[in-house]
Amino acid sequence: MTRNIRVIPSGYRAGNAGVDAPARHDLLDVTGELSMRSPITQRRRLLAAVAGLILVTGLVVHFTIMGAAGDFVADALYAVMLFVLLSIVFVRASGWRIGLITLLICLAIEFFQLTGIPAALAEVFPLSRLALGTTFTAVDLLAYLVGALGATLVASWRRLD
């Protein structure tokens, strides 16, 4: 007498109708994300490319457009880039949560400039000036708000039709 033993591949469970269906993954289960073809990996690659484009655009604006307008746009792009980077790390978080975290980090960095530590670091490590700035400017707070809110709205937008 022979027995038929059904082997179910890992990651699948038998459904009620006898059809195999993908198992529900836990939030901390990253086994499906390790595949180079997984939607999350593809999303992270796309976001990394977008972050690179925003970085280049921000640097071009920073070094070519002088004055308040250039500073405002560069700071807003800084917030957008931070939003995209956080979206890479927290791929399952809502856009509004990432937007709030982005704004809080930007505000913390701007208020950190009041301590004088970023200016001292810029003397030793000149590239830190691009990430931390050197002097507090209240207009930067508005630029960060515009950038974080703009990125949040774009990320949260859904087609209405």
Stockholm file with secondary structure:
# STOCKHOLM 1.0

chainA/1-161         MTRNIRVIPSGYRAGNAGVDAPARHDLLDVTGELSMRSPITQRRRLLAAVAGLILVTGLVVHFTIMGAAGDFVADALYAVMLFVLLSIVFVRASGWRIGLITLLICLAIEFFQLTGIPAALAEVFPLSRLALGTTFTAVDLLAYLVGALGATLVASWRRLD
#=GR chainA/1-161 SS CCCCCCCCCTTEEECTTSCEEECCCCTTCCTGGGSTTSHHHHHHHHHHHHHHHHHHHHHHHHHHSCSHHHHHHHHHHHHHHHHHHHHHHTTTSCHHHHHHHHHHHHHHHHHHGGGSHHHHHHHHCTTHHHHHCSSCCHHHHHHHHHHHHHHHHHHHCCCCC
#=GC SS_cons         CCCCCCCCCTTEEECTTSCEEECCCCTTCCTGGGSTTSHHHHHHHHHHHHHHHHHHHHHHHHHHSCSHHHHHHHHHHHHHHHHHHHHHHTTTSCHHHHHHHHHHHHHHHHHHGGGSHHHHHHHHCTTHHHHHCSSCCHHHHHHHHHHHHHHHHHHHCCCCC
//
